[in-house]
Amino acid sequence: MPKCPHCNAEVNHLDIHEASHLVHLSLDEHGNAMEAREELATEQLVGDYFCPHCGKTIATSEADALSFLRGEEPELCTWTVYLMVPYMTWEDIKARTEGEALDRCHYPWEFDCNEPHYWLAVEEEEDR
């Protein structure tokens, strides 16, 4: 069974909000996709597939969610992350998405979060 990359809990399904439903995506005994829907009290925006334990994003598409549930290794991209004002750079950050790359970089201890600042992640091109 795959484990959440954020909380390390075993995951047998992923959740996604779809309008007024919470959808649980899982695999049956033959490896086919199954969905179970749960009515929500309020309307939610459609989002990413997230861990049912910690609520953090694991996949941004159904294909990636099914690959994760099958235990397939994700294809990681290499990112360079910039913190503008003050200017700082983190290079060779391995992540699936821009948001995940940004989550892996943290403010330096001396940074004043009240200062105006901007985060930017740029996916590096593969040499072919």
TIVO-2410 file (N, C-alpha, C; in nm, 3 decimals):
# residues 128
REC num residu      c1      c2      c3 atome chaine
REC   1      M   0.085  -0.118   0.000     N      A
REC   1      M   0.000   0.000   0.000    CA      A
REC   1      M   0.089   0.124   0.000     C      A
REC   2      P   0.058   0.223  -0.084     N      A
REC   2      P   0.142   0.344  -0.088    CA      A
REC   2      P   0.130   0.426   0.040     C      A
REC   3      K   0.233   0.507   0.066     N      A
REC   3      K   0.234   0.594   0.184    CA      A
REC   3      K   0.234   0.739   0.139     C      A
REC   4      C   0.166   0.823   0.216     N      A
REC   4      C   0.162   0.966   0.188    CA      A
REC   4      C   0.303   1.022   0.200     C      A
REC   5      P   0.350   1.100   0.100     N      A
REC   5      P   0.483   1.159   0.108    CA      A
REC   5      P   0.494   1.269   0.213     C      A
REC   6      H   0.381   1.315   0.267     N      A
REC   6      H   0.382   1.423   0.366    CA      A
REC   6      H   0.375   1.371   0.509     C      A
REC   7      C   0.279   1.280   0.537     N      A
REC   7      C   0.259   1.233   0.676    CA      A
REC   7      C   0.301   1.088   0.695     C      A
REC   8      N   0.338   1.020   0.586     N      A
REC   8      N   0.387   0.882   0.589    CA      A
REC   8      N   0.279   0.781   0.628     C      A
REC   9      A   0.151   0.819   0.629     N      A
REC   9      A   0.042   0.727   0.659    CA      A
REC   9      A   0.014   0.640   0.537     C      A
REC  10      E  -0.028   0.515   0.562     N      A
REC  10      E  -0.068   0.429   0.451    CA      A
REC  10      E  -0.198   0.482   0.391     C      A
REC  11      V  -0.203   0.487   0.258     N      A
REC  11      V  -0.316   0.548   0.187    CA      A
REC  11      V  -0.378   0.443   0.095     C      A
REC  12      N  -0.509   0.413   0.115     N      A
REC  12      N  -0.576   0.320   0.025    CA      A
REC  12      N  -0.672   0.392  -0.070     C      A
REC  13      H  -0.686   0.524  -0.052     N      A
REC  13      H  -0.765   0.605  -0.144    CA      A
REC  13      H  -0.720   0.751  -0.130     C      A
REC  14      L  -0.751   0.831  -0.231     N      A
REC  14      L  -0.727   0.975  -0.228    CA      A
REC  14      L  -0.861   1.046  -0.238     C      A
REC  15      D  -0.869   1.167  -0.184     N      A
REC  15      D  -0.992   1.244  -0.187    CA      A
REC  15      D  -0.976   1.366  -0.277     C      A
REC  16      I  -1.089   1.410  -0.334     N      A
REC  16      I  -1.092   1.533  -0.413    CA      A
REC  16      I  -1.230   1.597  -0.393     C      A
REC  17      H  -1.233   1.729  -0.381     N      A
REC  17      H  -1.362   1.799  -0.373    CA      A
REC  17      H  -1.411   1.825  -0.514     C      A
REC  18      E  -1.537   1.788  -0.540     N      A
REC  18      E  -1.601   1.815  -0.668    CA      A
REC  18      E  -1.735   1.881  -0.638     C      A
REC  19      A  -1.740   2.012  -0.654     N      A
REC  19      A  -1.863   2.089  -0.629    CA      A
REC  19      A  -1.919   2.055  -0.491     C      A
REC  20      S  -2.032   1.988  -0.482     N      A
REC  20      S  -2.094   1.961  -0.352    CA      A
REC  20      S  -2.068   1.818  -0.304     C      A
REC  21      H  -1.965   1.751  -0.361     N      A
REC  21      H  -1.933   1.614  -0.322    CA      A
REC  21      H  -1.785   1.601  -0.287     C      A
REC  22      L  -1.756   1.511  -0.194     N      A
REC  22      L  -1.619   1.468  -0.168    CA      A
REC  22      L  -1.606   1.333  -0.234     C      A
REC  23      V  -1.512   1.319  -0.327     N      A
REC  23      V  -1.496   1.195  -0.402    CA      A
REC  23      V  -1.376   1.120  -0.346     C      A
REC  24      H  -1.397   0.991  -0.312     N      A
REC  24      H  -1.289   0.903  -0.266    CA      A
REC  24      H  -1.248   0.818  -0.385     C      A
REC  25      L  -1.126   0.835  -0.436     N      A
REC  25      L  -1.075   0.759  -0.549    CA      A
REC  25      L  -0.989   0.645  -0.496     C      A
REC  26      S  -1.021   0.521  -0.535     N      A
REC  26      S  -0.944   0.405  -0.491    CA      A
REC  26      S  -0.936   0.304  -0.604     C      A
REC  27      L  -0.870   0.191  -0.579     N      A
REC  27      L  -0.858   0.083  -0.677    CA      A
REC  27      L  -0.932  -0.039  -0.625     C      A
REC  28      D  -0.998  -0.113  -0.717     N      A
REC  28      D  -1.059  -0.239  -0.675    CA      A
REC  28      D  -0.954  -0.349  -0.678     C      A
REC  29      E  -0.995  -0.472  -0.649     N      A
REC  29      E  -0.899  -0.583  -0.642    CA      A
REC  29      E  -0.831  -0.614  -0.775     C      A
REC  30      H  -0.885  -0.564  -0.887     N      A
REC  30      H  -0.827  -0.585  -1.019    CA      A
REC  30      H  -0.745  -0.465  -1.067     C      A
REC  31      G  -0.733  -0.362  -0.983     N      A
REC  31      G  -0.656  -0.244  -1.019    CA      A
REC  31      G  -0.733  -0.141  -1.099     C      A
REC  32      N  -0.864  -0.154  -1.105     N      A
REC  32      N  -0.948  -0.058  -1.177    CA      A
REC  32      N  -0.990   0.055  -1.084     C      A
REC  33      A  -1.008   0.174  -1.140     N      A
REC  33      A  -1.046   0.291  -1.060    CA      A
REC  33      A  -1.189   0.277  -1.009     C      A
REC  34      M  -1.209   0.314  -0.881     N      A
REC  34      M  -1.342   0.316  -0.820    CA      A
REC  34      M  -1.361   0.452  -0.756     C      A
REC  35      E  -1.484   0.505  -0.760     N      A
REC  35      E  -1.516   0.631  -0.695    CA      A
REC  35      E  -1.632   0.611  -0.598     C      A
REC  36      A  -1.621   0.672  -0.482     N      A
REC  36      A  -1.733   0.677  -0.387    CA      A
REC  36      A  -1.756   0.824  -0.357     C      A
REC  37      R  -1.881   0.868  -0.362     N      A
REC  37      R  -1.914   1.010  -0.343    CA      A
REC  37      R  -1.983   1.031  -0.208     C      A
REC  38      E  -1.945   1.139  -0.144     N      A
REC  38      E  -2.004   1.177  -0.015    CA      A
REC  38      E  -2.056   1.320  -0.028     C      A
REC  39      E  -2.182   1.340   0.006     N      A
REC  39      E  -2.244   1.473  -0.003    CA      A
REC  39      E  -2.180   1.568   0.098     C      A
REC  40      L  -2.146   1.690   0.055     N      A
REC  40      L  -2.092   1.792   0.143    CA      A
REC  40      L  -2.200   1.894   0.175     C      A
REC  41      A  -2.190   1.953   0.293     N      A
REC  41      A  -2.290   2.052   0.335    CA      A
REC  41      A  -2.279   2.181   0.255     C      A
REC  42      T  -2.156   2.216   0.211     N      A
REC  42      T  -2.137   2.339   0.136    CA      A
REC  42      T  -2.069   2.310   0.004     C      A
REC  43      E  -2.084   2.398  -0.088     N      A
REC  43      E  -2.022   2.387  -0.220    CA      A
REC  43      E  -1.872   2.415  -0.208     C      A
REC  44      Q  -1.788   2.329  -0.266     N      A
REC  44      Q  -1.642   2.345  -0.263    CA      A
REC  44      Q  -1.590   2.360  -0.407     C      A
REC  45      L  -1.476   2.423  -0.419     N      A
REC  45      L  -1.412   2.432  -0.549    CA      A
REC  45      L  -1.342   2.301  -0.581     C      A
REC  46      V  -1.336   2.266  -0.709     N      A
REC  46      V  -1.263   2.147  -0.752    CA      A
REC  46      V  -1.115   2.171  -0.728     C      A
REC  47      G  -1.046   2.072  -0.675     N      A
REC  47      G  -0.905   2.090  -0.642    CA      A
REC  47      G  -0.822   1.969  -0.677     C      A
REC  48      D  -0.715   1.951  -0.603     N      A
REC  48      D  -0.622   1.842  -0.624    CA      A
REC  48      D  -0.665   1.718  -0.545     C      A
REC  49      Y  -0.602   1.606  -0.575     N      A
REC  49      Y  -0.625   1.482  -0.499    CA      A
REC  49      Y  -0.539   1.488  -0.374     C      A
REC  50      F  -0.602   1.470  -0.257     N      A
REC  50      F  -0.529   1.489  -0.133    CA      A
REC  50      F  -0.537   1.368  -0.041     C      A
REC  51      C  -0.442   1.362   0.052     N      A
REC  51      C  -0.433   1.254   0.150    CA      A
REC  51      C  -0.554   1.260   0.243     C      A
REC  52      P  -0.622   1.147   0.267     N      A
REC  52      P  -0.736   1.148   0.358    CA      A
REC  52      P  -0.695   1.165   0.505     C      A
REC  53      H  -0.566   1.152   0.535     N      A
REC  53      H  -0.518   1.162   0.673    CA      A
REC  53      H  -0.473   1.305   0.707     C      A
REC  54      C  -0.382   1.363   0.625     N      A
REC  54      C  -0.327   1.495   0.657    CA      A
REC  54      C  -0.386   1.606   0.572     C      A
REC  55      G  -0.454   1.572   0.462     N      A
REC  55      G  -0.519   1.672   0.378    CA      A
REC  55      G  -0.427   1.743   0.281     C      A
REC  56      K  -0.300   1.700   0.270     N      A
REC  56      K  -0.207   1.765   0.177    CA      A
REC  56      K  -0.217   1.701   0.039     C      A
REC  57      T  -0.187   1.782  -0.065     N      A
REC  57      T  -0.197   1.738  -0.203    CA      A
REC  57      T  -0.096   1.629  -0.233     C      A
REC  58      I  -0.143   1.523  -0.299     N      A
REC  58      I  -0.056   1.415  -0.344    CA      A
REC  58      I  -0.050   1.413  -0.496     C      A
REC  59      A  -0.161   1.443  -0.563     N      A
REC  59      A  -0.164   1.440  -0.709    CA      A
REC  59      A  -0.252   1.555  -0.761     C      A
REC  60      T  -0.220   1.601  -0.882     N      A
REC  60      T  -0.296   1.711  -0.942    CA      A
REC  60      T  -0.381   1.666  -1.060     C      A
REC  61      S  -0.375   1.537  -1.095     N      A
REC  61      S  -0.460   1.485  -1.203    CA      A
REC  61      S  -0.504   1.344  -1.165     C      A
REC  62      E  -0.610   1.297  -1.228     N      A
REC  62      E  -0.659   1.162  -1.200    CA      A
REC  62      E  -0.555   1.058  -1.239     C      A
REC  63      A  -0.485   1.080  -1.350     N      A
REC  63      A  -0.381   0.985  -1.394    CA      A
REC  63      A  -0.271   0.974  -1.289     C      A
REC  64      D  -0.226   1.087  -1.235     N      A
REC  64      D  -0.123   1.085  -1.131    CA      A
REC  64      D  -0.176   1.020  -1.003     C      A
REC  65      A  -0.303   1.045  -0.969     N      A
REC  65      A  -0.363   0.985  -0.850    CA      A
REC  65      A  -0.367   0.833  -0.863     C      A
REC  66      L  -0.409   0.783  -0.979     N      A
REC  66      L  -0.414   0.638  -1.000    CA      A
REC  66      L  -0.274   0.577  -0.999     C      A
REC  67      S  -0.177   0.646  -1.058     N      A
REC  67      S  -0.038   0.598  -1.055    CA      A
REC  67      S   0.011   0.586  -0.911     C      A
REC  68      F  -0.020   0.687  -0.828     N      A
REC  68      F   0.019   0.684  -0.687    CA      A
REC  68      F  -0.044   0.564  -0.617     C      A
REC  69      L  -0.175   0.543  -0.637     N      A
REC  69      L  -0.245   0.433  -0.571    CA      A
REC  69      L  -0.192   0.297  -0.616     C      A
REC  70      R  -0.142   0.289  -0.739     N      A
REC  70      R  -0.084   0.164  -0.789    CA      A
REC  70      R   0.060   0.144  -0.739     C      A
REC  71      G   0.114   0.244  -0.670     N      A
REC  71      G   0.249   0.234  -0.616    CA      A
REC  71      G   0.357   0.266  -0.717     C      A
REC  72      E   0.320   0.326  -0.829     N      A
REC  72      E   0.418   0.363  -0.931    CA      A
REC  72      E   0.495   0.487  -0.886     C      A
REC  73      E   0.622   0.491  -0.916     N      A
REC  73      E   0.706   0.605  -0.878    CA      A
REC  73      E   0.666   0.728  -0.958     C      A
REC  74      P   0.650   0.842  -0.892     N      A
REC  74      P   0.612   0.965  -0.965    CA      A
REC  74      P   0.730   1.016  -1.047     C      A
REC  75      E   0.698   1.081  -1.157     N      A
REC  75      E   0.802   1.146  -1.236    CA      A
REC  75      E   0.825   1.284  -1.176     C      A
REC  76      L   0.942   1.301  -1.117     N      A
REC  76      L   0.974   1.428  -1.053    CA      A
REC  76      L   1.043   1.521  -1.151     C      A
REC  77      C   1.009   1.647  -1.144     N      A
REC  77      C   1.075   1.751  -1.222    CA      A
REC  77      C   1.177   1.819  -1.133     C      A
REC  78      T   1.270   1.888  -1.193     N      A
REC  78      T   1.369   1.964  -1.117    CA      A
REC  78      T   1.331   2.111  -1.125     C      A
REC  79      W   1.329   2.178  -1.009     N      A
REC  79      W   1.286   2.316  -0.999    CA      A
REC  79      W   1.395   2.402  -0.939     C      A
REC  80      T   1.397   2.528  -0.977     N      A
REC  80      T   1.476   2.629  -0.909    CA      A
REC  80      T   1.375   2.723  -0.845     C      A
REC  81      V   1.388   2.746  -0.714     N      A
REC  81      V   1.294   2.829  -0.641    CA      A
REC  81      V   1.364   2.957  -0.598     C      A
REC  82      Y   1.297   3.069  -0.619     N      A
REC  82      Y   1.352   3.200  -0.585    CA      A
REC  82      Y   1.264   3.267  -0.480     C      A
REC  83      L   1.325   3.328  -0.383     N      A
REC  83      L   1.256   3.416  -0.289    CA      A
REC  83      L   1.306   3.556  -0.322     C      A
REC  84      M   1.217   3.638  -0.373     N      A
REC  84      M   1.255   3.773  -0.414    CA      A
REC  84      M   1.237   3.868  -0.297     C      A
REC  85      V   1.331   3.954  -0.275     N      A
REC  85      V   1.333   4.057  -0.170    CA      A
REC  85      V   1.326   3.993  -0.033     C      A
REC  86      P   1.429   3.946   0.029     N      A
REC  86      P   1.563   3.946  -0.024    CA      A
REC  86      P   1.578   3.834  -0.127     C      A
REC  87      Y   1.675   3.847  -0.212     N      A
REC  87      Y   1.693   3.750  -0.319    CA      A
REC  87      Y   1.764   3.626  -0.265     C      A
REC  88      M   1.700   3.511  -0.276     N      A
REC  88      M   1.758   3.383  -0.236    CA      A
REC  88      M   1.722   3.280  -0.341     C      A
REC  89      T   1.803   3.177  -0.356     N      A
REC  89      T   1.779   3.073  -0.456    CA      A
REC  89      T   1.799   2.935  -0.395     C      A
REC  90      W   1.706   2.844  -0.423     N      A
REC  90      W   1.722   2.702  -0.392    CA      A
REC  90      W   1.726   2.632  -0.528     C      A
REC  91      E   1.830   2.555  -0.554     N      A
REC  91      E   1.844   2.487  -0.684    CA      A
REC  91      E   1.823   2.337  -0.669     C      A
REC  92      D   1.787   2.272  -0.780     N      A
REC  92      D   1.771   2.127  -0.788    CA      A
REC  92      D   1.670   2.071  -0.689     C      A
REC  93      I   1.559   2.140  -0.672     N      A
REC  93      I   1.450   2.093  -0.586    CA      A
REC  93      I   1.371   1.989  -0.667     C      A
REC  94      K   1.358   1.868  -0.615     N      A
REC  94      K   1.284   1.761  -0.684    CA      A
REC  94      K   1.140   1.761  -0.635     C      A
REC  95      A   1.045   1.780  -0.727     N      A
REC  95      A   0.903   1.786  -0.692    CA      A
REC  95      A   0.819   1.758  -0.816     C      A
REC  96      R   0.692   1.721  -0.793     N      A
REC  96      R   0.601   1.696  -0.904    CA      A
REC  96      R   0.539   1.823  -0.957     C      A
REC  97      T   0.512   1.919  -0.867     N      A
REC  97      T   0.440   2.041  -0.906    CA      A
REC  97      T   0.511   2.164  -0.852     C      A
REC  98      E   0.474   2.280  -0.905     N      A
REC  98      E   0.531   2.405  -0.856    CA      A
REC  98      E   0.499   2.425  -0.708     C      A
REC  99      G   0.376   2.397  -0.668     N      A
REC  99      G   0.337   2.412  -0.529    CA      A
REC  99      G   0.419   2.323  -0.436     C      A
REC 100      E   0.445   2.201  -0.478     N      A
REC 100      E   0.525   2.110  -0.397    CA      A
REC 100      E   0.669   2.160  -0.387     C      A
REC 101      A   0.722   2.216  -0.497     N      A
REC 101      A   0.858   2.272  -0.495    CA      A
REC 101      A   0.866   2.389  -0.397     C      A
REC 102      L   0.765   2.475  -0.399     N      A
REC 102      L   0.763   2.589  -0.308    CA      A
REC 102      L   0.752   2.543  -0.162     C      A
REC 103      D   0.673   2.437  -0.137     N      A
REC 103      D   0.656   2.386  -0.001    CA      A
REC 103      D   0.785   2.330   0.057     C      A
REC 104      R   0.878   2.289  -0.028     N      A
REC 104      R   1.004   2.232   0.020    CA      A
REC 104      R   1.109   2.337   0.056     C      A
REC 105      C   1.078   2.463   0.032     N      A
REC 105      C   1.171   2.573   0.063    CA      A
REC 105      C   1.109   2.657   0.175     C      A
REC 106      H   1.192   2.697   0.267     N      A
REC 106      H   1.142   2.768   0.384    CA      A
REC 106      H   1.211   2.903   0.398     C      A
REC 107      Y   1.143   2.993   0.467     N      A
REC 107      Y   1.202   3.124   0.495    CA      A
REC 107      Y   1.330   3.105   0.577     C      A
REC 108      P   1.435   3.181   0.546     N      A
REC 108      P   1.552   3.178   0.633    CA      A
REC 108      P   1.514   3.234   0.770     C      A
REC 109      W   1.581   3.189   0.874     N      A
REC 109      W   1.543   3.228   1.011    CA      A
REC 109      W   1.549   3.378   1.033     C      A
REC 110      E   1.637   3.447   0.961     N      A
REC 110      E   1.651   3.591   0.983    CA      A
REC 110      E   1.553   3.675   0.900     C      A
REC 111      F   1.470   3.610   0.818     N      A
REC 111      F   1.380   3.683   0.730    CA      A
REC 111      F   1.261   3.740   0.808     C      A
REC 112      D   1.228   3.865   0.783     N      A
REC 112      D   1.113   3.931   0.845    CA      A
REC 112      D   0.993   3.910   0.752     C      A
REC 113      C   0.898   3.827   0.793     N      A
REC 113      C   0.783   3.794   0.708    CA      A
REC 113      C   0.691   3.914   0.684     C      A
REC 114      N   0.713   4.023   0.756     N      A
REC 114      N   0.635   4.144   0.732    CA      A
REC 114      N   0.688   4.224   0.614     C      A
REC 115      E   0.807   4.189   0.567     N      A
REC 115      E   0.865   4.255   0.449    CA      A
REC 115      E   0.790   4.210   0.324     C      A
REC 116      P   0.773   4.299   0.226     N      A
REC 116      P   0.714   4.255   0.099    CA      A
REC 116      P   0.807   4.152   0.034     C      A
REC 117      H   0.750   4.045  -0.017     N      A
REC 117      H   0.832   3.941  -0.080    CA      A
REC 117      H   0.746   3.863  -0.181     C      A
REC 118      Y   0.813   3.780  -0.260     N      A
REC 118      Y   0.747   3.706  -0.366    CA      A
REC 118      Y   0.821   3.574  -0.387     C      A
REC 119      W   0.747   3.464  -0.396     N      A
REC 119      W   0.806   3.333  -0.425    CA      A
REC 119      W   0.786   3.301  -0.574     C      A
REC 120      L   0.883   3.234  -0.633     N      A
REC 120      L   0.876   3.196  -0.774    CA      A
REC 120      L   0.946   3.062  -0.791     C      A
REC 121      A   0.883   2.967  -0.859     N      A
REC 121      A   0.947   2.839  -0.890    CA      A
REC 121      A   0.949   2.822  -1.042     C      A
REC 122      V   1.065   2.786  -1.095     N      A
REC 122      V   1.082   2.770  -1.240    CA      A
REC 122      V   1.126   2.626  -1.267     C      A
REC 123      E   1.049   2.556  -1.350     N      A
REC 123      E   1.084   2.419  -1.384    CA      A
REC 123      E   1.203   2.421  -1.480     C      A
REC 124      E   1.304   2.339  -1.450     N      A
REC 124      E   1.423   2.335  -1.535    CA      A
REC 124      E   1.396   2.245  -1.655     C      A
REC 125      E   1.448   2.287  -1.770     N      A
REC 125      E   1.436   2.210  -1.894    CA      A
REC 125      E   1.535   2.096  -1.893     C      A
REC 126      E   1.494   1.979  -1.946     N      A
REC 126      E   1.585   1.866  -1.958    CA      A
REC 126      E   1.675   1.889  -2.078     C      A
REC 127      D   1.803   1.852  -2.065     N      A
REC 127      D   1.893   1.855  -2.181    CA      A
REC 127      D   1.863   1.736  -2.266     C      A
REC 128      R   1.842   1.758  -2.393     N      A
REC 128      R   1.809   1.646  -2.484    CA      A
REC 128      R   1.918   1.624  -2.583     C      A
***
